[in-house]
């Protein structure tokens, strides 16, 4: 793609487009309207495009030198935000600076309507170029310009970015010899990491320097003293409530001191100032969660996701909150997204909660749609995670919720998933019979499989495929009892009454299933 210098219309010869002409006064009025909107209205893509359209019209019909120069400067300011136009913007600004030294056109021509236009002096344009250099990371280039312009506050900032703190300190101390100001003392305290300079700045400002309090808060924050951090940052936001970083630090300090209400206040303000900051949204939701305000946390996580769609941690937090709030569709959406971002993502507690929520809800048309989405989720998950007994068991439990489907295929699906769960439980731990806990888990799963098989056998005893599945299940269950008998004698098995009951129940179920298969 190529960015053209101006918009290329399909029909450049449109009479209406060509005949509209504005005189100097009208162009000047339009320029001042643009300038007023730029100063007194917040930045937004729609207003920016509107202003660029007006500027394009003025620039296409040059009448006055001052109006043209101002229009070009305003266009550069708008196009600075566009990465693909930044090079053109820098070249344009340099040309605007150079033209001040040209002998053509004459001075009298240039001075027409000079006092009616907001024209920039050259030093201001050079300062703006340096500002763009900083945004692009060209700190040394910006530093050269700031040194030439003797903009010492910006020179100090550049030295700090370049980690040349000794040079920054030298410049600050030289300027302090000329005049001691709160800002210079704040900069000195920031560069030297000395608290006394920040206190002097606060006193010198007659307790009105928000920067001094902000840096004091940052000083204590870096040293882990979050109580004092909160005290200083609260004073800072009272003086200047529009600094995003200050609110964010305050929220972070409040979070670490478990002041959840203050954290909510700080991060809420932070998101108002900078709505695209996903970390602020995420932390705000965490504060709501700590306050047991799960519904609010759920809504806030939705905003965090809009700001950063590819951050798996935000999605995981959203997943947990959705599960707590009982928002089944959001749980499914979040789990799908986590599988996209992290292959084979597993959270058994959430999956268990999902199955439980579906079992508790009334089965209607909406339930059916959500249930189908849940089946798709488990189908996708089990295609990636094939050897987890708990997931296969939950998948079987989910399928079991569909009471209105009594077909042989559906019942076979339920039993096959439970059989896979049983197979994973046995195969994942080759010596499962050596641990009491694994024995209990295998016995519980075996009894569940046996009970489900017996319940469904009566409905499909004539179906050969179903009977083959039942034979396979009987062999698997018989293998469990055989391995236990080989490992333990009867005296050792009596140490756990629950285990004895489970074994007896399994043997009884096996005997019943065997009889049913022999009769059919």
For each residue, the residues with C-beta under 8 A, 3 or more apart:
1:
2:
3: 84 85 88
4: 7 8
5: 88
6: 56 59 60
7: 4 56
8: 4 12
9: 12 14 17
10:
11: 14 17
12: 8 9 17
13: 18
14: 9 11 17 18
15: 18 19
16: 19 20
17: 9 11 12 14 20
18: 13 14 15
19: 15 16
20: 16 17
21: 61
22: 26 27 30 58 61
23: 26 27 63
24: 27 28 63 64 67 113
25: 28 29
26: 22 23 29 30
27: 22 23 24 30 31 58 61 63 64 67
28: 24 25 31 32 64 67 113 116 117
29: 25 26 32 33
30: 22 26 27 33 34 54 57 58
31: 27 28 34 35 58 67 70 71 74 117
32: 28 29 35 36 118
33: 29 30 36 37 54
34: 30 31 37 38 51 54 55 74
35: 31 32 38 39 70 74 118
36: 32 33 39 40
37: 33 34 40 41 47 51
38: 34 35 41 51 74 77
39: 35 36
40: 36 37
41: 37 38 44 47
42:
43: 47 48
44: 41 47 48
45: 48 49
46: 49 50
47: 37 41 43 44 50 51
48: 43 44 45 51 52 78 81
49: 45 46 52 53
50: 46 47 53 54
51: 34 37 38 47 48 54 55 74 78
52: 48 49 55 56 75 78
53: 49 50 56 57
54: 30 33 34 50 51 57 58
55: 34 51 52 58 59 71 74 75 78
56: 6 7 52 53 59 60 75
57: 30 53 54 60 61
58: 22 27 30 31 54 55 61 67 68 71
59: 6 55 56 62 68 71 72 75
60: 6 56 57
61: 21 22 27 57 58
62: 59 68
63: 23 24 27 67 68
64: 24 27 28 67 68 112 113
65: 68 69 105 109 110 112
66: 69 70 110 111 112 113 114 116 117 119
67: 24 27 28 31 58 63 64 70 71 113 117
68: 58 59 62 63 64 65 71 72
69: 65 66 72 73 96 99 117 119
70: 31 35 66 67 73 74 117 118 119 120
71: 31 55 58 59 67 68 74 75
72: 59 68 69 75 76 92 96
73: 69 70 76 77 93 96 119 120 125
74: 31 34 35 38 51 55 70 71 77 78
75: 52 55 56 59 71 72 78 79 92
76: 72 73 79 80 89 92 93 96 128
77: 38 73 74 80 128
78: 48 51 52 55 74 75 81
79: 75 76 82 85 86 88 89
80: 76 77 86 89 132 135
81: 48 78
82: 79 85 86
83: 86
84: 3
85: 3 79 82 88 89
86: 79 80 82 83 89 90 132 136
87: 90 91
88: 3 5 79 85 91 92
89: 76 79 80 85 86 92 93 132
90: 86 87 93 94 129 132
91: 87 88 94 95
92: 72 75 76 88 89 95 96
93: 73 76 89 90 96 97 125 128 129 132
94: 90 91 97 98 129
95: 91 92 98 99
96: 69 72 73 76 92 93 99 100 125
97: 93 94 100 122 125 126 129
98: 94 95 101 102
99: 69 95 96 102
100: 96 97 122
101: 98
102: 98 99 105
103: 106
104:
105: 65 102 109 110
106: 103 109 110
107: 110 111
108: 111 112
109: 65 105 106 112
110: 65 66 105 106 107 114
111: 66 107 108 114
112: 64 65 66 108 109
113: 24 28 64 66 67 116 117
114: 66 110 111 117 119
115:
116: 28 66 113
117: 28 31 66 67 69 70 113 114
118: 32 35 70
119: 66 69 70 73 114
120: 70 73 124 125 128
121: 124 125
122: 97 100 125 126
123: 126 127 149
124: 120 121 127 128
125: 73 93 96 97 120 121 122 128 129
126: 97 122 123 129 130 145 148 149
127: 123 124 130 131 145 146 149 151 154
128: 76 77 93 120 124 125 131 132
129: 90 93 94 97 125 126 132 133 145
130: 126 127 133 134 141 142 145 146 149 151 154
131: 127 128 134 135 142
132: 80 86 89 90 93 128 129 135 136
133: 129 130 136 138 139 141 142 145
134: 130 131 137 138 139 142 158 161
135: 80 131 132
136: 86 132 133
137: 134
138: 133 134 141 142
139: 133 134 142 143 158 161 162
140: 143 144 162
141: 130 133 138 144 145
142: 130 131 133 134 138 139 145 146 154 158
143: 139 140 146 147 155 158 159 162
144: 140 141 147 148
145: 126 127 129 130 133 141 142 148 149
146: 127 130 142 143 149 150 151 154 155 158
147: 143 144 150 155
148: 126 144 145
149: 123 126 127 130 145 146
150: 146 147
151: 127 130 146 154 155
152: 155 156 171 175
153: 156 157 183 187
154: 127 130 142 146 151 157 158
155: 143 146 147 151 152 158 159 171
156: 152 153 159 160 168 171 172 187 191
157: 153 154 160 161
158: 134 139 142 143 146 154 155 161 162
159: 143 155 156 162 164 165 167 168 171
160: 156 157 163 164 165 168 190 191
161: 134 139 157 158
162: 139 140 143 158 159
163: 160
164: 159 160 167 168
165: 159 160 168 169 191 192
166: 169 170
167: 159 164 170 171
168: 156 159 160 164 165 171 172 187 191
169: 165 166 172 173 188 191 192
170: 166 167 173 174
171: 152 155 156 159 167 168 174 175
172: 156 168 169 175 176 184 187 188 191
173: 169 170 176 177 188
174: 170 171 177 178
175: 152 171 172 178 179 184
176: 172 173 179 180 184 185 188
177: 173 174
178: 174 175
179: 175 176 184
180: 176 184 185 204
181: 184 185 204
182: 185 186 201 202 204 205 209 211 212
183: 153 186 187 201 209 211
184: 172 175 176 179 180 181 187 188
185: 176 180 181 182 188 189 197 198 200 201 204 212
186: 182 183 189 190 197 198 201 209 211 212 215
187: 153 156 168 172 183 184 190 191
188: 169 172 173 176 184 185 191 192 194 197
189: 185 186 192 193 194 195 196 197 198 201 212 215 219
190: 160 186 187 193 215
191: 156 160 165 168 169 172 187 188
192: 165 169 188 189 197
193: 189 190 219
194: 188 189 197 198
195: 189 198 199 216 219
196: 189 199 200
197: 185 186 188 189 192 194 200 201
198: 185 186 189 194 195 201 202 212 215 216 219
199: 195 196 202 203 212 216
200: 185 196 197 203 204
201: 182 183 185 186 189 197 198 204 205 209 211 212
202: 182 198 199 205 207 209 212 213 216
203: 199 200 206 207
204: 180 181 182 185 200 201 209
205: 182 201 202 208 209 212
206: 203
207: 202 203
208: 205 239
209: 182 183 186 201 202 204 205 212 213 239
210: 213 214 235 236 237 239 240 243 246
211: 182 183 186 201 214 215 236
212: 182 185 186 189 198 199 201 202 205 209 215 216
213: 202 209 210 216 217 232 233 235 236 239
214: 210 211 217 218 232 233 236 243 245 246 249
215: 186 189 190 198 211 212 218 219
216: 195 198 199 202 212 213 219 220 232
217: 213 214 220 221 228 229 230 231 232 233 236 246 249 250 253
218: 214 215 221 222 229 249
219: 189 193 195 198 215 216 222 223
220: 216 217 223 225 226 228 229 232
221: 217 218 224 225 226 229 249 252 253
222: 218 219
223: 219 220
224: 221
225: 220 221 228 229
226: 220 221 229 230 253 254 256 257
227: 230 231 257
228: 217 220 225 231 232
229: 217 218 220 221 225 226 232 233 249 250 253
230: 217 226 227 233 234 250 253 254 257 259 262
231: 217 227 228 234 235
232: 213 214 216 217 220 228 229 235 236
233: 213 214 217 229 230 236 237 246 249 250 253
234: 230 231 237 238 250
235: 210 213 231 232 238 239
236: 210 211 213 214 217 232 233 239 240 243 246
237: 210 233 234 240 241 243 246 247 250 269
238: 234 235 241
239: 208 209 210 213 235 236
240: 210 236 237 243 246
241: 237 238 269
242: 273
243: 210 214 236 237 240 246 247 273
244: 247 248 270 273 274 277
245: 214 248 249
246: 210 214 217 233 236 237 240 243 249 250
247: 237 243 244 250 251 266 267 269 270 273
248: 244 245 251 252 266 267 270 277 279 280
249: 214 217 218 221 229 233 245 246 252 253
250: 217 229 230 233 234 237 246 247 253 254 262 266
251: 247 248 254 255 262 263 266 267 270 280 283 284 287
252: 221 248 249 255 256 283
253: 217 221 226 229 230 233 249 250 256 257
254: 226 230 250 251 257 259 260 262 263 266 287
255: 251 252 258 259 260 263 283 286 287
256: 226 252 253
257: 226 227 230 253 254
258: 255 290
259: 230 254 255 262 263
260: 254 255 263 264 287 290 291
261: 264 265 291
262: 230 250 251 254 259 265 266
263: 251 254 255 259 260 266 267 283 284 287 290
264: 260 261 267 268 284 287 288 291
265: 261 262 268 269
266: 247 248 250 251 254 262 263 269 270
267: 247 248 251 263 264 270 271 280 281 283 284 287
268: 264 265 271 272 284
269: 237 241 247 265 266 272 273
270: 244 247 248 251 266 267 273 274 277 280 284
271: 267 268 274 275 277 280 281 284 303
272: 268 269 275
273: 242 243 244 247 269 270
274: 244 270 271 277 280
275: 271 272 303 307
276: 307
277: 244 248 270 271 274 280 281 307
278: 281 282 304 305 307 308 311 314
279: 248 282 283
280: 248 251 267 270 271 274 277 283 284
281: 267 271 277 278 284 285 300 301 303 304 307
282: 278 279 285 286 301 304 313 314 317
283: 251 252 255 263 267 279 280 286 287
284: 251 263 264 267 268 270 271 280 281 287 288 300
285: 281 282 288 289 296 297 298 300 301 304 317 321
286: 255 282 283 289 290 297 317
287: 251 254 255 260 263 264 267 283 284 290 291
288: 264 284 285 291 293 294 296 297 300
289: 285 286 292 293 294 297 321
290: 258 260 263 286 287
291: 260 261 264 287 288
292: 289
293: 288 289 296 297
294: 288 289 297 298 321 324 325
295: 298 299 325
296: 285 288 293 299 300
297: 285 286 288 289 293 294 300 301 321
298: 285 294 295 301 302 318 321 322 325 327 330
299: 295 296 302 303
300: 281 284 285 288 296 297 303 304
301: 281 282 285 297 298 304 305 314 317 318 321 322
302: 298 299 305 306 318
303: 271 275 281 299 300 306 307
304: 278 281 282 285 300 301 307 308 314 317 318
305: 278 301 302 308 309 314 315 318
306: 302 303 309
307: 275 276 277 278 281 303 304
308: 278 304 305 311 314
309: 305 306
310: 341
311: 278 308 314 315
312: 315 316 338 341 342
313: 282 316 317
314: 278 282 301 304 305 308 311 317 318
315: 305 311 312 318 319 334 337 338 341
316: 312 313 319 320 334 338 347
317: 282 285 286 301 304 313 314 320 321
318: 298 301 302 304 305 314 315 321 322 330 334
319: 315 316 322 323 331 334 335 338 347 350
320: 316 317 323 324 350
321: 285 289 294 297 298 301 317 318 324 325
322: 298 301 318 319 325 327 330 331 334
323: 319 320 326 327 331 349 350 353 354 357
324: 294 320 321
325: 294 295 298 321 322 330
326: 323 357
327: 298 322 323 330 331
328: 331 332 354 357 358 361 370 374
329: 332 333 370 373
330: 298 318 322 325 327 333 334
331: 319 322 323 327 328 334 335 350 353 354 357
332: 328 329 335 336 354 370 373 374 377
333: 329 330 336 337
334: 315 316 318 319 322 330 331 337 338
335: 319 331 332 338 339 345 347 350 351 377 381
336: 332 333 339 340 377 380
337: 315 333 334 340 341
338: 312 315 316 319 334 335 341 342 345
339: 335 336 342 343 344 345 380 381 384
340: 336 337
341: 310 312 315 337 338 345
342: 312 338 339 345
343: 339 384
344: 339 384 385
345: 335 338 339 341 342
346: 381 385 388 391
347: 316 319 335 350 351
348: 351 352 390 391 394
349: 323 352 353
350: 319 320 323 331 335 347 353 354
351: 335 347 348 354 355 378 381 391 394
352: 348 349 355 356 394
353: 323 331 349 350 356 357
354: 323 328 331 332 350 351 357 358 374 377
355: 351 352 358 359 374 394 397 398 401
356: 352 353 359 360
357: 323 326 328 331 353 354 360 361
358: 328 354 355 361 367 370 371 374 398 401
359: 355 356 401
360: 356 357
361: 328 357 358 367
362: 367
363: 367 368 371 403 404
364: 367 368
365: 368 369
366: 369 370
367: 358 361 362 363 364 370 371
368: 363 364 365 371 372
369: 365 366 372 373
370: 328 329 332 358 366 367 373 374
371: 358 363 367 368 374 375 401 402
372: 368 369 375 376
373: 329 332 369 370 376 377
374: 328 332 354 355 358 370 371 377 378 398
375: 371 372 378 379 398 399
376: 372 373 379 380
377: 332 335 336 354 373 374 380 381
378: 351 374 375 381 382 391 394 395 398
379: 375 376 382 383
380: 336 339 376 377 383 384
381: 335 339 346 351 377 378 384 385 391
382: 378 379 385 386 391 392 395
383: 379 380 386
384: 339 343 344 380 381
385: 344 346 381 382 388 391
386: 382 383
387: 424 427 428
388: 346 385 391 392 424
389: 392 393 421 422 424 425 428 445
390: 348 393 394 421
391: 346 348 351 378 381 382 385 388 394 395 421
392: 382 388 389 395 396 417 418 420 421 424
393: 389 390 396 397 417 418 421 445 448
394: 348 351 352 355 378 390 391 397 398
395: 378 382 391 392 398 399 417 421
396: 392 393 399 400 414 415 417 418 421
397: 355 393 394 400 401
398: 355 358 374 375 378 394 395 401
399: 375 395 396 402 410 413 414 417
400: 396 397 414 452
401: 355 358 359 371 397 398
402: 371 399 405 410
403: 363
404: 363
405: 402 410
406: 410 411 459
407: 410 411
408: 411 412 459 460 463 465 466
409: 412 413
410: 399 402 405 406 407 413 414
411: 406 407 408 414 415 456 459 460 466
412: 408 409 415 416 460 465 466 469
413: 399 409 410 416 417
414: 396 399 400 410 411 417 418 452 456
415: 396 411 412 418 419 449 452 453 456 469 473
416: 412 413 419 420 469
417: 392 393 395 396 399 413 414 420 421
418: 392 393 396 414 415 421 422 445 448 449 452
419: 415 416 422 423 449 469 472 473 476
420: 392 416 417 423 424
421: 389 390 391 392 393 395 396 417 418 424 425 445
422: 389 418 419 425 426 442 445 446 449 476
423: 419 420 426 427 476
424: 387 388 389 392 420 421 427 428
425: 389 421 422 428 429 432 438 441 442 445
426: 422 423 429 432 442 476 479 480
427: 387 423 424 430
428: 387 389 424 425
429: 425 426 432 435 438
430: 427
431: 434 435
432: 425 426 429 435 438 439 442
433: 438 439 483 484 487 488
434: 431 438 487
435: 429 431 432 438 439
436: 439 440 496 499
437: 440 441
438: 425 429 432 433 434 435 441 442
439: 432 433 435 436 442 443 484 499
440: 436 437 443 444 498 499 502
441: 425 437 438 444 445
442: 422 425 426 432 438 439 445 446 480
443: 439 440 446 447 480 499 502 503 506
444: 440 441 447 448 502
445: 389 393 418 421 422 425 441 442 448 449
446: 422 442 443 449 450 477 480 506
447: 443 444 450 451 502 505 506 509
448: 393 418 444 445 451 452
449: 415 418 419 422 445 446 452 453 473 476 477
450: 446 447 453 454 473 477 506 509 510 513
451: 447 448 454 455 509
452: 400 414 415 418 448 449 455 456
453: 415 449 450 456 457 470 473 474 513
454: 450 451 457 509 512 513 516
455: 451 452 458
456: 411 414 415 452 453 459 460 466
457: 453 454 460 461 466 470 513 516
458: 455 461
459: 406 408 411 456
460: 408 411 412 456 457 463 466
461: 457 458 466 467 516 520
462: 520
463: 408 460 466 467
464: 467 468
465: 408 412 468 469
466: 408 411 412 456 457 460 461 463 469 470
467: 461 463 464 470 471 517 520
468: 464 465 471 472
469: 412 415 416 419 465 466 472 473
470: 453 457 466 467 473 474 513 516 517
471: 467 468 474 475 517
472: 419 468 469 475 476
473: 415 419 449 450 453 469 470 476 477 513
474: 453 470 471 477 478 510 513 514 517
475: 471 472 478 479
476: 419 422 423 426 449 472 473 479 480
477: 446 449 450 473 474 480 481 506 509 510 513
478: 474 475 481 482 510
479: 426 475 476 482 483
480: 426 442 443 446 476 477 483 484 506
481: 477 478 484 485 503 506 507 510
482: 478 479 485 486
483: 433 479 480 486 487
484: 433 439 480 481 487 488 493 503
485: 481 482 488
486: 482 483
487: 433 434 483 484
488: 433 484 485 492 493
489: 492 493
490: 493 494
491: 494
492: 488 489 495
493: 484 488 489 490 496 499 500 503
494: 490 491 497 500
495: 492 499
496: 436 493 499 500
497: 494 500 501
498: 440 501 502
499: 436 439 440 443 493 495 496 502 503
500: 493 494 496 497 503 504
501: 497 498 504 505
502: 440 443 444 447 498 499 505 506
503: 443 481 484 493 499 500 506 507
504: 500 501 507 508
505: 447 501 502 508 509
506: 443 446 447 450 477 480 481 502 503 509 510
507: 481 503 504 510 511
508: 504 505 511 512
509: 447 450 451 454 477 505 506 512 513
510: 450 474 477 478 481 506 507 513 514
511: 507 508 514 515
512: 454 508 509 515 516
513: 450 453 454 457 470 473 474 477 509 510 516 517
514: 474 510 511 517 518
515: 511 512 518 519
516: 454 457 461 470 512 513 519 520
517: 467 470 471 474 513 514 520
518: 514 515
519: 515 516
520: 461 462 467 516 517
